[in-house]
Amino acid sequence: MKHLVEIFCSSRKQEMYLYVEKAKGLADVPEVLLQQFGEARSVMTLVLDPGRKLARADTTEVLQKIEEQGFYLQMPPTAGELLRREGSRE
């Protein structure tokens, strides 16, 4: 099943993103999370289906979380992930 998803970046934490159904926007995101997230700036809208690949998130998990709780929160990469990312560029 395809979903039209909007992705927001956090003004407070670099590389932290919220994925939500485009039609609902941020309505299902808890207020406490929005306060910690800071200003939510829309960065992208895309059609997601289980066959689509995302750079740092599992598409099936993203869609499942959006369906269950109304959003998916992508946390910034850990130090180990950043080191692996830098190592793969060399």
MODELLER restraints for C-alpha pairs under 7 A, 6 or more apart:
rsr = mdl.restraints
at = mdl.atoms
rsr.add(forms.Gaussian(group=physical.xy_distance, feature=features.Distance(at['CA:1:A'], at['CA:49:A']), mean=5.85, stdev=0.5))
rsr.add(forms.Gaussian(group=physical.xy_distance, feature=features.Distance(at['CA:2:A'], at['CA:47:A']), mean=6.38, stdev=0.5))
rsr.add(forms.Gaussian(group=physical.xy_distance, feature=features.Distance(at['CA:2:A'], at['CA:48:A']), mean=5.53, stdev=0.5))
rsr.add(forms.Gaussian(group=physical.xy_distance, feature=features.Distance(at['CA:2:A'], at['CA:49:A']), mean=4.58, stdev=0.5))
rsr.add(forms.Gaussian(group=physical.xy_distance, feature=features.Distance(at['CA:3:A'], at['CA:47:A']), mean=5.52, stdev=0.5))
rsr.add(forms.Gaussian(group=physical.xy_distance, feature=features.Distance(at['CA:3:A'], at['CA:48:A']), mean=5.20, stdev=0.5))
rsr.add(forms.Gaussian(group=physical.xy_distance, feature=features.Distance(at['CA:3:A'], at['CA:49:A']), mean=6.46, stdev=0.5))
rsr.add(forms.Gaussian(group=physical.xy_distance, feature=features.Distance(at['CA:4:A'], at['CA:21:A']), mean=6.03, stdev=0.5))
rsr.add(forms.Gaussian(group=physical.xy_distance, feature=features.Distance(at['CA:4:A'], at['CA:22:A']), mean=5.65, stdev=0.5))
rsr.add(forms.Gaussian(group=physical.xy_distance, feature=features.Distance(at['CA:4:A'], at['CA:46:A']), mean=5.79, stdev=0.5))
rsr.add(forms.Gaussian(group=physical.xy_distance, feature=features.Distance(at['CA:4:A'], at['CA:47:A']), mean=4.55, stdev=0.5))
rsr.add(forms.Gaussian(group=physical.xy_distance, feature=features.Distance(at['CA:4:A'], at['CA:48:A']), mean=6.35, stdev=0.5))
rsr.add(forms.Gaussian(group=physical.xy_distance, feature=features.Distance(at['CA:5:A'], at['CA:19:A']), mean=6.43, stdev=0.5))
rsr.add(forms.Gaussian(group=physical.xy_distance, feature=features.Distance(at['CA:5:A'], at['CA:20:A']), mean=5.51, stdev=0.5))
rsr.add(forms.Gaussian(group=physical.xy_distance, feature=features.Distance(at['CA:5:A'], at['CA:21:A']), mean=4.64, stdev=0.5))
rsr.add(forms.Gaussian(group=physical.xy_distance, feature=features.Distance(at['CA:5:A'], at['CA:22:A']), mean=4.91, stdev=0.5))
rsr.add(forms.Gaussian(group=physical.xy_distance, feature=features.Distance(at['CA:5:A'], at['CA:45:A']), mean=5.60, stdev=0.5))
rsr.add(forms.Gaussian(group=physical.xy_distance, feature=features.Distance(at['CA:5:A'], at['CA:46:A']), mean=5.44, stdev=0.5))
rsr.add(forms.Gaussian(group=physical.xy_distance, feature=features.Distance(at['CA:5:A'], at['CA:47:A']), mean=6.06, stdev=0.5))
rsr.add(forms.Gaussian(group=physical.xy_distance, feature=features.Distance(at['CA:5:A'], at['CA:48:A']), mean=6.66, stdev=0.5))
rsr.add(forms.Gaussian(group=physical.xy_distance, feature=features.Distance(at['CA:6:A'], at['CA:19:A']), mean=5.81, stdev=0.5))
rsr.add(forms.Gaussian(group=physical.xy_distance, feature=features.Distance(at['CA:6:A'], at['CA:20:A']), mean=5.46, stdev=0.5))
rsr.add(forms.Gaussian(group=physical.xy_distance, feature=features.Distance(at['CA:6:A'], at['CA:21:A']), mean=6.14, stdev=0.5))
rsr.add(forms.Gaussian(group=physical.xy_distance, feature=features.Distance(at['CA:6:A'], at['CA:22:A']), mean=4.93, stdev=0.5))
rsr.add(forms.Gaussian(group=physical.xy_distance, feature=features.Distance(at['CA:6:A'], at['CA:44:A']), mean=5.86, stdev=0.5))
rsr.add(forms.Gaussian(group=physical.xy_distance, feature=features.Distance(at['CA:6:A'], at['CA:45:A']), mean=4.32, stdev=0.5))
rsr.add(forms.Gaussian(group=physical.xy_distance, feature=features.Distance(at['CA:6:A'], at['CA:46:A']), mean=6.55, stdev=0.5))
rsr.add(forms.Gaussian(group=physical.xy_distance, feature=features.Distance(at['CA:7:A'], at['CA:17:A']), mean=6.55, stdev=0.5))
rsr.add(forms.Gaussian(group=physical.xy_distance, feature=features.Distance(at['CA:7:A'], at['CA:18:A']), mean=5.60, stdev=0.5))
rsr.add(forms.Gaussian(group=physical.xy_distance, feature=features.Distance(at['CA:7:A'], at['CA:19:A']), mean=4.57, stdev=0.5))
rsr.add(forms.Gaussian(group=physical.xy_distance, feature=features.Distance(at['CA:7:A'], at['CA:20:A']), mean=6.53, stdev=0.5))
rsr.add(forms.Gaussian(group=physical.xy_distance, feature=features.Distance(at['CA:7:A'], at['CA:42:A']), mean=5.87, stdev=0.5))
rsr.add(forms.Gaussian(group=physical.xy_distance, feature=features.Distance(at['CA:7:A'], at['CA:43:A']), mean=5.83, stdev=0.5))
rsr.add(forms.Gaussian(group=physical.xy_distance, feature=features.Distance(at['CA:7:A'], at['CA:44:A']), mean=5.23, stdev=0.5))
rsr.add(forms.Gaussian(group=physical.xy_distance, feature=features.Distance(at['CA:7:A'], at['CA:45:A']), mean=6.16, stdev=0.5))
rsr.add(forms.Gaussian(group=physical.xy_distance, feature=features.Distance(at['CA:8:A'], at['CA:17:A']), mean=5.46, stdev=0.5))
rsr.add(forms.Gaussian(group=physical.xy_distance, feature=features.Distance(at['CA:8:A'], at['CA:18:A']), mean=5.11, stdev=0.5))
rsr.add(forms.Gaussian(group=physical.xy_distance, feature=features.Distance(at['CA:8:A'], at['CA:19:A']), mean=6.55, stdev=0.5))
rsr.add(forms.Gaussian(group=physical.xy_distance, feature=features.Distance(at['CA:8:A'], at['CA:40:A']), mean=5.47, stdev=0.5))
rsr.add(forms.Gaussian(group=physical.xy_distance, feature=features.Distance(at['CA:8:A'], at['CA:41:A']), mean=5.07, stdev=0.5))
rsr.add(forms.Gaussian(group=physical.xy_distance, feature=features.Distance(at['CA:8:A'], at['CA:42:A']), mean=4.28, stdev=0.5))
rsr.add(forms.Gaussian(group=physical.xy_distance, feature=features.Distance(at['CA:8:A'], at['CA:43:A']), mean=5.51, stdev=0.5))
rsr.add(forms.Gaussian(group=physical.xy_distance, feature=features.Distance(at['CA:9:A'], at['CA:16:A']), mean=5.91, stdev=0.5))
rsr.add(forms.Gaussian(group=physical.xy_distance, feature=features.Distance(at['CA:9:A'], at['CA:17:A']), mean=4.53, stdev=0.5))
rsr.add(forms.Gaussian(group=physical.xy_distance, feature=features.Distance(at['CA:9:A'], at['CA:18:A']), mean=6.51, stdev=0.5))
rsr.add(forms.Gaussian(group=physical.xy_distance, feature=features.Distance(at['CA:9:A'], at['CA:40:A']), mean=5.69, stdev=0.5))
rsr.add(forms.Gaussian(group=physical.xy_distance, feature=features.Distance(at['CA:9:A'], at['CA:41:A']), mean=5.34, stdev=0.5))
rsr.add(forms.Gaussian(group=physical.xy_distance, feature=features.Distance(at['CA:9:A'], at['CA:42:A']), mean=6.49, stdev=0.5))
rsr.add(forms.Gaussian(group=physical.xy_distance, feature=features.Distance(at['CA:9:A'], at['CA:43:A']), mean=6.52, stdev=0.5))
rsr.add(forms.Gaussian(group=physical.xy_distance, feature=features.Distance(at['CA:10:A'], at['CA:16:A']), mean=5.65, stdev=0.5))
rsr.add(forms.Gaussian(group=physical.xy_distance, feature=features.Distance(at['CA:10:A'], at['CA:17:A']), mean=6.14, stdev=0.5))
rsr.add(forms.Gaussian(group=physical.xy_distance, feature=features.Distance(at['CA:10:A'], at['CA:37:A']), mean=5.34, stdev=0.5))
rsr.add(forms.Gaussian(group=physical.xy_distance, feature=features.Distance(at['CA:10:A'], at['CA:38:A']), mean=5.86, stdev=0.5))
rsr.add(forms.Gaussian(group=physical.xy_distance, feature=features.Distance(at['CA:10:A'], at['CA:39:A']), mean=6.10, stdev=0.5))
rsr.add(forms.Gaussian(group=physical.xy_distance, feature=features.Distance(at['CA:10:A'], at['CA:40:A']), mean=5.31, stdev=0.5))
rsr.add(forms.Gaussian(group=physical.xy_distance, feature=features.Distance(at['CA:10:A'], at['CA:41:A']), mean=6.70, stdev=0.5))
rsr.add(forms.Gaussian(group=physical.xy_distance, feature=features.Distance(at['CA:11:A'], at['CA:37:A']), mean=6.93, stdev=0.5))
rsr.add(forms.Gaussian(group=physical.xy_distance, feature=features.Distance(at['CA:11:A'], at['CA:38:A']), mean=5.30, stdev=0.5))
rsr.add(forms.Gaussian(group=physical.xy_distance, feature=features.Distance(at['CA:11:A'], at['CA:39:A']), mean=5.16, stdev=0.5))
rsr.add(forms.Gaussian(group=physical.xy_distance, feature=features.Distance(at['CA:11:A'], at['CA:40:A']), mean=6.52, stdev=0.5))
rsr.add(forms.Gaussian(group=physical.xy_distance, feature=features.Distance(at['CA:12:A'], at['CA:37:A']), mean=6.17, stdev=0.5))
rsr.add(forms.Gaussian(group=physical.xy_distance, feature=features.Distance(at['CA:12:A'], at['CA:38:A']), mean=5.50, stdev=0.5))
rsr.add(forms.Gaussian(group=physical.xy_distance, feature=features.Distance(at['CA:14:A'], at['CA:76:A']), mean=6.73, stdev=0.5))
rsr.add(forms.Gaussian(group=physical.xy_distance, feature=features.Distance(at['CA:15:A'], at['CA:75:A']), mean=6.97, stdev=0.5))
rsr.add(forms.Gaussian(group=physical.xy_distance, feature=features.Distance(at['CA:15:A'], at['CA:76:A']), mean=4.78, stdev=0.5))
rsr.add(forms.Gaussian(group=physical.xy_distance, feature=features.Distance(at['CA:16:A'], at['CA:74:A']), mean=5.60, stdev=0.5))
rsr.add(forms.Gaussian(group=physical.xy_distance, feature=features.Distance(at['CA:16:A'], at['CA:75:A']), mean=4.85, stdev=0.5))
rsr.add(forms.Gaussian(group=physical.xy_distance, feature=features.Distance(at['CA:16:A'], at['CA:76:A']), mean=4.99, stdev=0.5))
rsr.add(forms.Gaussian(group=physical.xy_distance, feature=features.Distance(at['CA:17:A'], at['CA:73:A']), mean=5.88, stdev=0.5))
rsr.add(forms.Gaussian(group=physical.xy_distance, feature=features.Distance(at['CA:17:A'], at['CA:74:A']), mean=5.00, stdev=0.5))
rsr.add(forms.Gaussian(group=physical.xy_distance, feature=features.Distance(at['CA:17:A'], at['CA:75:A']), mean=6.74, stdev=0.5))
rsr.add(forms.Gaussian(group=physical.xy_distance, feature=features.Distance(at['CA:18:A'], at['CA:71:A']), mean=6.62, stdev=0.5))
rsr.add(forms.Gaussian(group=physical.xy_distance, feature=features.Distance(at['CA:18:A'], at['CA:72:A']), mean=5.70, stdev=0.5))
rsr.add(forms.Gaussian(group=physical.xy_distance, feature=features.Distance(at['CA:18:A'], at['CA:73:A']), mean=4.73, stdev=0.5))
rsr.add(forms.Gaussian(group=physical.xy_distance, feature=features.Distance(at['CA:18:A'], at['CA:74:A']), mean=6.24, stdev=0.5))
rsr.add(forms.Gaussian(group=physical.xy_distance, feature=features.Distance(at['CA:19:A'], at['CA:71:A']), mean=5.55, stdev=0.5))
rsr.add(forms.Gaussian(group=physical.xy_distance, feature=features.Distance(at['CA:19:A'], at['CA:72:A']), mean=5.02, stdev=0.5))
rsr.add(forms.Gaussian(group=physical.xy_distance, feature=features.Distance(at['CA:19:A'], at['CA:73:A']), mean=6.49, stdev=0.5))
rsr.add(forms.Gaussian(group=physical.xy_distance, feature=features.Distance(at['CA:20:A'], at['CA:26:A']), mean=6.73, stdev=0.5))
rsr.add(forms.Gaussian(group=physical.xy_distance, feature=features.Distance(at['CA:20:A'], at['CA:66:A']), mean=6.25, stdev=0.5))
rsr.add(forms.Gaussian(group=physical.xy_distance, feature=features.Distance(at['CA:20:A'], at['CA:70:A']), mean=6.41, stdev=0.5))
rsr.add(forms.Gaussian(group=physical.xy_distance, feature=features.Distance(at['CA:20:A'], at['CA:71:A']), mean=4.75, stdev=0.5))
rsr.add(forms.Gaussian(group=physical.xy_distance, feature=features.Distance(at['CA:20:A'], at['CA:72:A']), mean=6.70, stdev=0.5))
rsr.add(forms.Gaussian(group=physical.xy_distance, feature=features.Distance(at['CA:28:A'], at['CA:70:A']), mean=5.16, stdev=0.5))
rsr.add(forms.Gaussian(group=physical.xy_distance, feature=features.Distance(at['CA:28:A'], at['CA:71:A']), mean=6.96, stdev=0.5))
rsr.add(forms.Gaussian(group=physical.xy_distance, feature=features.Distance(at['CA:29:A'], at['CA:70:A']), mean=6.66, stdev=0.5))
rsr.add(forms.Gaussian(group=physical.xy_distance, feature=features.Distance(at['CA:29:A'], at['CA:71:A']), mean=6.36, stdev=0.5))
rsr.add(forms.Gaussian(group=physical.xy_distance, feature=features.Distance(at['CA:50:A'], at['CA:59:A']), mean=5.74, stdev=0.5))
rsr.add(forms.Gaussian(group=physical.xy_distance, feature=features.Distance(at['CA:50:A'], at['CA:60:A']), mean=5.29, stdev=0.5))
rsr.add(forms.Gaussian(group=physical.xy_distance, feature=features.Distance(at['CA:52:A'], at['CA:59:A']), mean=6.67, stdev=0.5))
rsr.add(forms.Gaussian(group=physical.xy_distance, feature=features.Distance(at['CA:53:A'], at['CA:59:A']), mean=6.41, stdev=0.5))
rsr.add(forms.Gaussian(group=physical.xy_distance, feature=features.Distance(at['CA:62:A'], at['CA:72:A']), mean=5.66, stdev=0.5))
rsr.add(forms.Gaussian(group=physical.xy_distance, feature=features.Distance(at['CA:65:A'], at['CA:71:A']), mean=6.06, stdev=0.5))
rsr.add(forms.Gaussian(group=physical.xy_distance, feature=features.Distance(at['CA:65:A'], at['CA:72:A']), mean=5.44, stdev=0.5))
rsr.add(forms.Gaussian(group=physical.xy_distance, feature=features.Distance(at['CA:66:A'], at['CA:72:A']), mean=5.57, stdev=0.5))
